[in-house]
Amino acid sequence: MLTFEEKLSIIETFPELQRKDVSLGRVNFHYLESVQEKKIVVQHLHPNGNGFVYAGHMRRKETDRKGFINIRDYTEEELKDLIQKSIAYLSEPPIEIEEEEVNEFARLEGTWIGLEKQELSLVREDQLWNVYSGSNLEECFESPIEAERYLLDEGFRQSKKRKM
């Protein structure tokens, strides 16, 4: 495992990242040039070597609910690669979908069935595509493409039952 100082040294080789010291000796690194809402690339790098890197480009199964991945046991090469991919992802504009296209994606709304017969519902509400487990909100997405990708990655398939 790399030490805090080694990780800090690696992260500081990325001139596009701006360091922000936070509480408990932890450090965040922001990518101010991000064209997406997310700006934090490295979050809560702790003196004990723990920390997180934003990995919106990776499958949701590999990240936490906010899109971060724990880098505690990453090697130098793995850490550099992850940060490069994070910056590249944050440099790409979010997927824009025209209203006509949104209507085309209405077919995605409805019940989705998991591998163990669990059910989730995909519902378009205002500008968001929300995934529900019963009445509990599980995830929110800005595009139907992201919502469909999430459901498929999690092993869900659309039910033959259409809208709820």
BELJOZI-V891952 format. One record per residue. N is the residue number from 1. PSI is psi in radians with two decimals (none if undefined). OMEGA is omega in radians with two decimals (NA if undefined). Layout:
# BELJOZI-V891952
n = [N;N]
psi = [PSI;PSI]
omega = [OMEGA;OMEGA]
This chain:
# BELJOZI-V891952
n = [1;2;3;4;5;6;7;8;9;10;11;12;13;14;15;16;17;18;19;20;21;22;23;24;25;26;27;28;29;30;31;32;33;34;35;36;37;38;39;40;41;42;43;44;45;46;47;48;49;50;51;52;53;54;55;56;57;58;59;60;61;62;63;64;65;66;67;68;69;70;71;72;73;74;75;76;77;78;79;80;81;82;83;84;85;86;87;88;89;90;91;92;93;94;95;96;97;98;99;100;101;102;103;104;105;106;107;108;109;110;111;112;113;114;115;116;117;118;119;120;121;122;123;124;125;126;127;128;129;130;131;132;133;134;135;136;137;138;139;140;141;142;143;144;145;146;147;148;149;150;151;152;153;154;155;156;157;158;159;160;161;162;163;164]
psi = [2.36;2.56;2.96;-0.82;-0.69;-0.76;-0.75;-0.78;-0.74;-0.84;-0.65;-0.13;-0.14;1.71;-0.34;-0.14;2.41;2.22;2.41;1.98;2.36;-2.95;2.81;0.51;0.13;2.80;2.38;2.71;2.19;2.54;1.64;-0.33;0.04;2.35;0.05;3.00;-0.63;2.34;-0.42;2.16;-0.81;2.22;2.32;0.82;2.06;2.60;-0.32;0.01;-0.14;2.75;3.07;2.56;2.40;2.29;0.93;-0.32;-0.23;2.85;2.49;-0.50;-0.48;-0.12;2.97;-3.09;-0.38;0.03;0.22;2.70;2.43;2.30;0.28;-0.81;0.32;2.55;3.00;-0.81;-0.76;-0.72;-0.81;-0.79;-0.77;-0.77;-0.73;-0.79;-0.62;-0.81;-0.75;-0.76;-0.77;-0.19;-0.21;2.32;2.57;2.73;2.11;2.33;2.22;2.76;-0.64;-0.70;-0.66;-0.75;-0.62;-0.59;-0.02;-0.41;-0.37;-0.37;2.51;-2.72;2.40;2.40;2.31;3.08;-0.55;0.49;0.27;2.64;2.38;2.68;2.37;2.15;2.33;2.13;2.08;-2.09;0.09;2.74;1.92;2.43;2.17;2.53;1.80;-2.18;0.04;2.24;2.16;-0.84;2.71;2.48;2.58;-0.25;2.68;-0.48;-0.78;-0.72;-0.79;-0.75;-0.76;-0.88;-0.76;-0.74;-0.58;0.05;0.30;2.60;2.56;2.35;2.72;-0.38;2.24;-2.11;2.70;none]
omega = [3.08;3.10;3.07;-3.11;3.12;3.12;3.11;3.13;3.12;-3.09;-3.12;3.05;3.10;-3.06;-3.13;3.14;3.12;-3.12;3.05;3.08;3.13;-3.04;3.05;3.11;-3.12;-3.09;3.00;3.02;-3.08;3.02;-3.02;3.13;-3.11;3.08;3.09;-3.13;-3.10;3.12;-3.08;3.08;3.11;-3.10;3.02;2.99;-2.98;3.09;3.09;3.11;3.12;3.11;-3.06;3.05;3.12;-3.07;3.14;3.14;-3.10;3.09;-3.11;-3.12;-3.06;-3.09;3.03;-3.06;-3.14;3.10;-3.13;3.09;-3.13;-3.09;-3.07;-3.05;-3.13;3.02;3.12;-3.12;3.14;-3.13;3.12;-3.12;-3.14;-3.14;3.10;-3.14;3.11;3.13;3.13;3.14;-3.12;3.09;3.14;3.11;3.09;-3.13;3.10;-3.12;3.11;-3.11;3.12;3.12;3.12;3.12;3.09;-3.11;3.11;3.11;-3.11;-3.11;3.08;-3.04;3.06;-3.05;3.13;-3.11;-3.14;3.08;3.05;-3.07;2.99;3.10;3.06;-3.06;3.03;3.13;-3.04;-3.11;-3.07;3.02;-3.02;3.08;-3.12;2.91;-2.98;3.10;-3.12;3.09;-3.12;-3.07;3.03;3.14;3.13;3.13;3.10;3.12;3.11;-3.14;3.14;3.13;3.12;-3.10;3.13;3.12;-3.12;3.07;3.13;3.07;-3.10;3.11;3.08;3.03;-3.10;-3.06;3.12;NA]
